[in-house]
Amino acid sequence: MSNSSEALALVEKLEGLNISTEEVSPHQGASGILSELAVQLRSSETRSALTSSALPRQLTTVLKAAKSHGCASPLALIEQAGRVAANLAANNDPGRDGLVDSGYIDSCCQILAQCCADIDQSLAAVKALTVSLLNLVVEGHERAVKELAREEHSRAVLKVSAKLLGRAVAEDDGEQVLGWTWAILLHVLEDNPNDNLIPGIILPFITHQDETRTPPAIAVLSSAADILDAWCGAETVSAEPYLRSSSSESTVPLSTLLDFVECAQPRGDQVDEDDEDEAVEGEAATAAGEKAFAKVKGNVINVLVGLSSSIPATDAIFWSRMRLWLNSSARDDLLCCALLSFGNRVREDASATALLQGEESLLPSIRHILQPGITAQVLHSIIGLIRNLSIPEANKVVLGGTDLLDKLVELGVWTEERDLLGSVQGGAVGIVKNLCRGNVSNSVMLAEHPKAIDQILGLYKRADDPAIRFEATRVFVNAIRSVTSAGAAEKNVVPEFEDPRILSALLDMFKESGPYPMLANESIIALAISVTFGSAETSSSIRTGLTAHLQRVCEIVAPGEGQEVSSREVKANMVTLLKQVDSQAGPEESLVRKLKLSLTDGKDPDILLAVDEAVTL
């Protein structure tokens, strides 16, 4: 008889037992049959053969019977049922379907919750049930994950975890089972947020900080951090559940996470689970543990930063801690968390302005942090904060009145040495772009800082990323518009902005702005201003540049069939630019004439008519 046939015979034998009664003998018989089945189910062939049998339903019945008053050895029966379910679910989606359909998960979680009354005595049964749940979800089986994500089921797993956390018993399987519970929770909860479970999720961090209890393995801390990180990475996340203590715990979750990041250190022989098989010892083991622990802290920092945008500015617990961390010169992780959190706090002009006003202004801290020797991580964080702060008009005045531009140049944020930090370079360009927009004094300050101009143009020349190239060009668009605005003392293009490199960048943006109407309009306006208020040499350079891009001019003024039609504003500004350029040129140099000549060879005459109509607007 084959293994599959033997297993099917055992299933039939199990079916013949009246295990739902309260008699002792059927329960004892079931335990023996289940023990044999668990061994048989180690074979994938046997698992496939039993998938469509009555076994999943029988296992659920066994668990229910084990809870009955007349069961003499309920824990032994539960353990064997868990072993069978674990093996049936291993790499076997049809088997998992059968267990879900039979209600196994519900019965399993009910018993797990009951076993918590005496976790030491019932540990073997808990181990078998836990591994059965892990095998159900470890490969992302959708129906099993959905069922275990029900709050009452997740709570049962968390309850087992809570009983095992911090136990002093090291010689049993408790630590292994604890690790399995968190592997289950990670698979189940990562994509199924539930604010009601937050007090249970933070328990490993509380336990770790309790010097009187055994610290959880780093893998447990990592799973808890990963779950919270996934929840706080959602588009909409509320900090409210993290700001209140639960009925069972007096600790506020947010305070727990803050204390863990600031104070927690690896304890005892904590080792990253991934390194256990490598038999690392001594310094290597310590280094591996510290690296894994730092990764956990990094994920918790991600949680805090993710929550920061929804934490009220009046919350003293969080924001007073962030202000302290701004002065943590020896701890880049704390400093970055504070910088990123304040950056997230900026949601509109009022919140941005408040952070640079009065005695609690962040400006002194910002200036102190922007020093030579700043690490790449901190630089990235602070540039993001300053960029968010640089948008409101009031803050442009405050920031422009400092040595911020000097510091950015001194740090070489736009130099070749920083090219690996694209986000930093792009963010720093964005800061200057914001400061120059509509602000004459900041634009003049840029004009009077040749090193800043050279560094930005150098970045423009080296950059492969169109976004950075466009942003660098928009710095000069904003500056040119500001220095010639109605508020400017003298409406002249500052000679520094007539630099051929700047004019070339404006012409490049014009040429490459096809998919971006706003960029097209900005480049056209800046070129028109440069022609109007600049020198004759500037006008000639722009005329030469536009001549090289006549096709792009035609796309805007008189688009052909299948080409995108520009807005009336863009078209009108393009025509204005053409007229301004032609007003300073002879007939032979007329851009409109050259445009028409370029369209006479085999082109639709309607396009010529469209050009005529356009330039007479």
TAUR-V589226 format. One record per residue. RES is the residue in three letters. BURIAL is # if it has 9 or more other C-alpha atoms within 8 Angstrom, else .. Layout:
BEGIN
<<RES:BURIAL> <RES:BURIAL>>
END
This chain:
BEGIN
<<MET:.> <SER:.> <ASN:.> <SER:#> <SER:.> <GLU:#> <ALA:#> <LEU:#> <ALA:.> <LEU:#> <VAL:#> <GLU:.> <LYS:#> <LEU:#> <GLU:#> <GLY:.> <LEU:#> <ASN:.> <ILE:#> <SER:.> <THR:.> <GLU:#> <GLU:#> <VAL:#> <SER:.> <PRO:#> <HIS:#> <GLN:#> <GLY:#> <ALA:#> <SER:#> <GLY:.> <ILE:#> <LEU:#> <SER:#> <GLU:.> <LEU:#> <ALA:#> <VAL:.> <GLN:#> <LEU:#> <ARG:#> <SER:.> <SER:.> <GLU:.> <THR:#> <ARG:#> <SER:#> <ALA:#> <LEU:#> <THR:#> <SER:.> <SER:#> <ALA:#> <LEU:#> <PRO:#> <ARG:#> <GLN:#> <LEU:#> <THR:#> <THR:#> <VAL:#> <LEU:#> <LYS:#> <ALA:#> <ALA:#> <LYS:#> <SER:.> <HIS:.> <GLY:.> <CYS:#> <ALA:.> <SER:#> <PRO:#> <LEU:#> <ALA:#> <LEU:#> <ILE:#> <GLU:#> <GLN:#> <ALA:#> <GLY:#> <ARG:#> <VAL:#> <ALA:#> <ALA:#> <ASN:#> <LEU:#> <ALA:#> <ALA:.> <ASN:.> <ASN:#> <ASP:.> <PRO:#> <GLY:#> <ARG:#> <ASP:#> <GLY:#> <LEU:#> <VAL:#> <ASP:.> <SER:#> <GLY:#> <TYR:#> <ILE:#> <ASP:.> <SER:#> <CYS:#> <CYS:#> <GLN:#> <ILE:#> <LEU:#> <ALA:#> <GLN:.> <CYS:#> <CYS:#> <ALA:.> <ASP:.> <ILE:#> <ASP:.> <GLN:.> <SER:#> <LEU:#> <ALA:#> <ALA:#> <VAL:#> <LYS:#> <ALA:#> <LEU:#> <THR:#> <VAL:#> <SER:#> <LEU:#> <LEU:#> <ASN:#> <LEU:#> <VAL:#> <VAL:#> <GLU:.> <GLY:.> <HIS:#> <GLU:.> <ARG:.> <ALA:#> <VAL:#> <LYS:#> <GLU:#> <LEU:#> <ALA:#> <ARG:.> <GLU:#> <GLU:.> <HIS:#> <SER:#> <ARG:#> <ALA:#> <VAL:#> <LEU:#> <LYS:#> <VAL:#> <SER:#> <ALA:#> <LYS:#> <LEU:#> <LEU:#> <GLY:#> <ARG:#> <ALA:.> <VAL:.> <ALA:.> <GLU:.> <ASP:.> <ASP:#> <GLY:#> <GLU:#> <GLN:.> <VAL:#> <LEU:#> <GLY:#> <TRP:#> <THR:#> <TRP:#> <ALA:#> <ILE:#> <LEU:#> <LEU:#> <HIS:#> <VAL:#> <LEU:#> <GLU:#> <ASP:.> <ASN:.> <PRO:.> <ASN:.> <ASP:.> <ASN:.> <LEU:#> <ILE:#> <PRO:#> <GLY:.> <ILE:#> <ILE:#> <LEU:#> <PRO:#> <PHE:#> <ILE:#> <THR:#> <HIS:#> <GLN:#> <ASP:.> <GLU:.> <THR:.> <ARG:#> <THR:#> <PRO:#> <PRO:#> <ALA:#> <ILE:#> <ALA:#> <VAL:#> <LEU:#> <SER:#> <SER:#> <ALA:#> <ALA:#> <ASP:#> <ILE:#> <LEU:#> <ASP:#> <ALA:#> <TRP:#> <CYS:#> <GLY:#> <ALA:.> <GLU:.> <THR:.> <VAL:#> <SER:.> <ALA:#> <GLU:.> <PRO:#> <TYR:#> <LEU:#> <ARG:.> <SER:#> <SER:#> <SER:.> <SER:.> <GLU:.> <SER:.> <THR:.> <VAL:#> <PRO:#> <LEU:#> <SER:#> <THR:#> <LEU:#> <LEU:#> <ASP:#> <PHE:#> <VAL:#> <GLU:.> <CYS:.> <ALA:#> <GLN:.> <PRO:.> <ARG:.> <GLY:.> <ASP:.> <GLN:#> <VAL:#> <ASP:#> <GLU:.> <ASP:.> <ASP:#> <GLU:#> <ASP:.> <GLU:.> <ALA:.> <VAL:.> <GLU:.> <GLY:.> <GLU:.> <ALA:.> <ALA:#> <THR:#> <ALA:.> <ALA:#> <GLY:#> <GLU:#> <LYS:.> <ALA:#> <PHE:#> <ALA:.> <LYS:#> <VAL:#> <LYS:#> <GLY:#> <ASN:#> <VAL:#> <ILE:#> <ASN:#> <VAL:#> <LEU:#> <VAL:#> <GLY:#> <LEU:#> <SER:#> <SER:#> <SER:#> <ILE:#> <PRO:.> <ALA:.> <THR:.> <ASP:.> <ALA:.> <ILE:.> <PHE:#> <TRP:#> <SER:.> <ARG:#> <MET:#> <ARG:#> <LEU:.> <TRP:#> <LEU:#> <ASN:.> <SER:#> <SER:.> <ALA:.> <ARG:.> <ASP:#> <ASP:.> <LEU:#> <LEU:#> <CYS:#> <CYS:#> <ALA:#> <LEU:#> <LEU:#> <SER:#> <PHE:#> <GLY:#> <ASN:#> <ARG:#> <VAL:#> <ARG:.> <GLU:.> <ASP:#> <ALA:.> <SER:#> <ALA:#> <THR:#> <ALA:.> <LEU:#> <LEU:#> <GLN:.> <GLY:.> <GLU:.> <GLU:.> <SER:#> <LEU:.> <LEU:.> <PRO:.> <SER:#> <ILE:#> <ARG:#> <HIS:.> <ILE:.> <LEU:#> <GLN:#> <PRO:.> <GLY:.> <ILE:#> <THR:.> <ALA:.> <GLN:.> <VAL:#> <LEU:#> <HIS:#> <SER:#> <ILE:#> <ILE:#> <GLY:#> <LEU:#> <ILE:#> <ARG:#> <ASN:#> <LEU:#> <SER:#> <ILE:#> <PRO:#> <GLU:.> <ALA:.> <ASN:#> <LYS:#> <VAL:#> <VAL:#> <LEU:#> <GLY:#> <GLY:.> <THR:.> <ASP:.> <LEU:#> <LEU:#> <ASP:.> <LYS:#> <LEU:#> <VAL:#> <GLU:.> <LEU:#> <GLY:#> <VAL:#> <TRP:#> <THR:#> <GLU:.> <GLU:.> <ARG:#> <ASP:#> <LEU:.> <LEU:.> <GLY:.> <SER:.> <VAL:#> <GLN:#> <GLY:#> <GLY:#> <ALA:#> <VAL:#> <GLY:#> <ILE:#> <VAL:#> <LYS:#> <ASN:#> <LEU:#> <CYS:#> <ARG:#> <GLY:#> <ASN:#> <VAL:#> <SER:.> <ASN:#> <SER:#> <VAL:#> <MET:.> <LEU:#> <ALA:#> <GLU:.> <HIS:.> <PRO:.> <LYS:.> <ALA:#> <ILE:#> <ASP:.> <GLN:#> <ILE:#> <LEU:#> <GLY:#> <LEU:#> <TYR:#> <LYS:.> <ARG:.> <ALA:#> <ASP:.> <ASP:.> <PRO:.> <ALA:.> <ILE:#> <ARG:#> <PHE:#> <GLU:#> <ALA:#> <THR:#> <ARG:#> <VAL:#> <PHE:#> <VAL:#> <ASN:#> <ALA:#> <ILE:#> <ARG:#> <SER:#> <VAL:#> <THR:#> <SER:#> <ALA:.> <GLY:.> <ALA:#> <ALA:.> <GLU:.> <LYS:#> <ASN:.> <VAL:#> <VAL:#> <PRO:.> <GLU:.> <PHE:#> <GLU:#> <ASP:.> <PRO:.> <ARG:.> <ILE:#> <LEU:#> <SER:#> <ALA:#> <LEU:#> <LEU:#> <ASP:.> <MET:#> <PHE:#> <LYS:#> <GLU:.> <SER:#> <GLY:.> <PRO:.> <TYR:.> <PRO:#> <MET:.> <LEU:#> <ALA:#> <ASN:#> <GLU:#> <SER:#> <ILE:#> <ILE:#> <ALA:#> <LEU:#> <ALA:#> <ILE:#> <SER:#> <VAL:#> <THR:.> <PHE:#> <GLY:#> <SER:.> <ALA:.> <GLU:.> <THR:#> <SER:#> <SER:#> <SER:#> <ILE:#> <ARG:#> <THR:.> <GLY:#> <LEU:#> <THR:#> <ALA:.> <HIS:#> <LEU:#> <GLN:.> <ARG:.> <VAL:#> <CYS:#> <GLU:#> <ILE:#> <VAL:#> <ALA:#> <PRO:#> <GLY:.> <GLU:.> <GLY:.> <GLN:.> <GLU:.> <VAL:.> <SER:#> <SER:.> <ARG:.> <GLU:.> <VAL:#> <LYS:#> <ALA:#> <ASN:#> <MET:#> <VAL:#> <THR:#> <LEU:#> <LEU:#> <LYS:#> <GLN:#> <VAL:#> <ASP:#> <SER:.> <GLN:.> <ALA:#> <GLY:.> <PRO:.> <GLU:.> <GLU:#> <SER:#> <LEU:#> <VAL:#> <ARG:#> <LYS:#> <LEU:#> <LYS:#> <LEU:.> <SER:.> <LEU:#> <THR:#> <ASP:.> <GLY:.> <LYS:.> <ASP:.> <PRO:.> <ASP:.> <ILE:#> <LEU:#> <LEU:.> <ALA:#> <VAL:#> <ASP:.> <GLU:.> <ALA:#> <VAL:#> <THR:.> <LEU:.>>
END
